[in-house]
Amino acid sequence: MAETAADLCVVVGATGTLGRAVTERLVARGQRVLGVGRHEAELGALAAEVEGVRPCVADIAEDAAVGTIRDALDGPVRMVVFAAGLPIAGSVETVAPSDLARGADIKLGGLLRLVRAADARLVPGSRIVMFAGTLGIEPKPSSAGPGVINAGVLNLMRQLGDVYGPRGVTTHTLVPGPTDSPRLHALVERAANEKGVSFEEQWASYAAGTSLRRLPTVDQIAWAVALLLDPEADVMHGGVLHLDAGGQRSIH
């Protein structure tokens, strides 16, 4: 599919740190972006600051989002990106079972809602892009929600690949590790205070988990999304792209 200025991409979670970086990268590649989120004011601010963005207020955790997003589409969809965060935390011993269900509804149910909203507008060369954290591959009992739910994402994306591949629509799962972002800075600050160590010491422990000894940036993650616009990315259909600066140790 040739890339043109009329192409439309849909980004769920467009006002978040990652979603905004992805949105800006796609706009820089000549794409129009339908930014999906729950908060009208935040979406309006994004649209005012980034030319080429059109806001769409919808809660991806609700079935009504399917119709809302579908009605906002005005042409072929080049790419759908699910970049919304997962507000679930806790160990396998402490996480509320209802939080696991809520997280699954946001990320697994949300992915299906996004794809169904765009289904009739997807054409050969379109991309379905989803984020799944490394905990879905290398689970830790200290982070039960992200591990369980992201493992489900990997499974669901493989199933979507089987369904959409014959239509020429490719699926891509991106797996970033801990990423240098305001959210991680806040988590590291809290962990450092709890342990009675400096922020720098706690941050270094995260960086030490990668073979590069530094964490990927949000902009690097967004670059990988824009890379999938290239027609050569067809060959990556159904694949998992690791963006963790060498953090993964297991072999898959």
N, C-alpha and C positions, 0 to 999 in steps of 0.2 A: 504494500500500500504506500503510495507516494505521500510524503509529508508536505502539507500545505498550511497556509495561515488560517484556513477555515477549519482545520481539525479541532476536535473537542476532546479534552481529557476531563475525567471526573476524579476529584481528590476528596476522599472522606477524611475528615480531621484536618482540613486545610488551614485552620488557624493555630494549630499546635506548632511546636518548634520544628518538628520533622516535616509535618504537612506543609507548613509555609515554605520551608527550604525546597521541598519537592515542587510546589506550585511555582515558585520563582524560576527554578530550572526549566520547567516545562514551558513557561511563558517565554523564557529566553530562547527556546528552540522554536518559537513561532506558533505554539499551541494556544488555543483558548482554553481556559480552565473553568469548570463548574465546581466551585468550592462548596463542599457540604459540611455543615456543622450544626450544632444545636443553638448557638447564640447569635441572634441577628445582628447585634451591635458589633461583635467581633468580626463577623463576616463582612459587614458593611465597611469596617475600617480596612480590612484586607483588600477589598475591591477598590477602595479609594486610593490605596497606596501602591497596588500592583495592577497596572493596566493589562487588560485581557482576562481579568477574573470576574466571574458572575456569581453572586451568592445564591445558595440554596439552603434554606433552613429546614433541617430534617434530623430526627433522632434515629440513627441507624439501628438502634436497639428495638425499634418498633416497626411492625409490619407496614404501617402507613407510609414509612419512608420509601417503599417501593414505588408507589404511585407518585409521590412528591418529586422524586428524582426523575422518574420516567417522563413526567409532564414538563420538566425543565430542559429536557434534551431537544436540541433543534437541528440535529444532523448526525452523521456517522461519528461514532465514538472511537477515537484512536487508542485510548488507554483508560482503564479504571484503576485507581490506586487506593488501597485501604491503608491509611496512615494514622488512624485513630489509636490513641493509647489505651492501655488496659488498667483501669483503676482497682486492681486487686493485689493484695499483699498478704503475707503471713505464711508460716510454715505449715507442713502437713498436719501438725499437731494443733495449730491455733486457727487456721483459716476457717471462716464460717462456710459450711456447705452451701448456703444460699449464695455466697459470693462466687463460688465456682460456677453455679448455674447462671448467675448474672453475667459473669465474664464470658461464658460460652455464648450467651445470647448476644452480647456486644460484638464479639470477634468472629465467631462461627456463624451465628445467625445473621450478623451484620454483613459478612462477606456474601452470603447467599442473597440477601436483600439487594445489595449493590449490583451483583451480577444479573439478577432477574430484572432489575430496573433498566439496565443497559442492554439486555439481551437482543432486543429487536434492532438495536443500533450498532451492534458489533459486526464488523466486516472482516474479510481476510486481511491479516496484518495487524488486527487489533490486539492489545495486550491486557491481560488480567494480572495485576501486580499486588502482592500481599506480603506483609511483614510478619515474620515469626521469629521470636527471640531464640537465642542459643539454648535457653533452658528447655525448649521443646525437644532438643536433641540430646543434651547432657543435663538431665534433671538433677535438681538439688532439693532435698527435703525442706530447706529453709525458704524456698519460693515455690510453694505448691501450685498456686493459681497460674502463673505464667508458664510453668512447666507443662501442666496438664493441658491447658488450653492451646498453647502453641504446638504441642504434639498433635492435637486435633486439627490445627490449621494445616500442618504438613500433609496429613491424610486427606483432608478435604480438597486441598489444592491438587493433589494427584488425581482425585476423582474428577475434578473440573477439567483437568488436562485431557483426560480420556474422552470427555464429552465434547469439549470445544475444539480439540486438535483437528478432528476431521473437517471442521468448518474453516480452518486456517487461522483460528484465534488461539494465541499462545498464552500459556500461564507461566508465571515466574514468582517464586518464593524467595524473598530476600531475608537473610538471617544476620542482622547486625549483633555484635556483642555490646558490652557497655560502651556508650558513646558520649563523647565530650559535649555535654549539653547543660542548660540551666537545671534541668530536673536531676541529672546525676550529681551536679555540684551540691544541690540541696541534700541529696541522700548521703553523699560523702561527708558533708558537714555534720549531719545528724549522727552518722556512725562514728565520726571522730570524737564528737562530744561524749557519746556513750562510752567509748573506750578510753577516754582521757588522753588521746593523742592529738597531734596537730593535723590540720587539714592536709598539709603536704605529705605527711606520712601515710595517711589513709588513702590519698589519691595515688601515691606511688604503689600501694598494694594492688590497686586495680590495674594500673599500667603494667605491673609485673606479670599479670596474667596473660599478657600477649607476648609473642616472640619479637615484635617490633619495640616493645617496652614503651608504647604510647597508644592511646586510645584513638579510634577513628573519630572524625568530626561529623557533625550533622551534614555539612556541605558535601563531604565525600559520599555519604549515604545517598543524598539527593542526586549526586552525579550518576550513581549507579542506576537510579530509576530512569533518568533521561537517556542513558546509554541504551536502554531497551527500546527506544524509538527507532534505532537504526534497523534497517531491514535484515541485516546479518544476524540480529538477535533471534530470528526464527529458530536457529539451531539450538537455542537455550530453552526451548519449549519443555515444560515439565520439570525443569531443573531447579536446584536450590543454590542460590548465590550467597556464599559466606562473606560477610563484610565485618570481620572481627579483628583485623590486624594480627592474625595468627594466634587467636585465642583458643580455637578449637584444637583439642588434642586427640580425639577419637578419629577413627578412619571409617568413612561411610561411602 
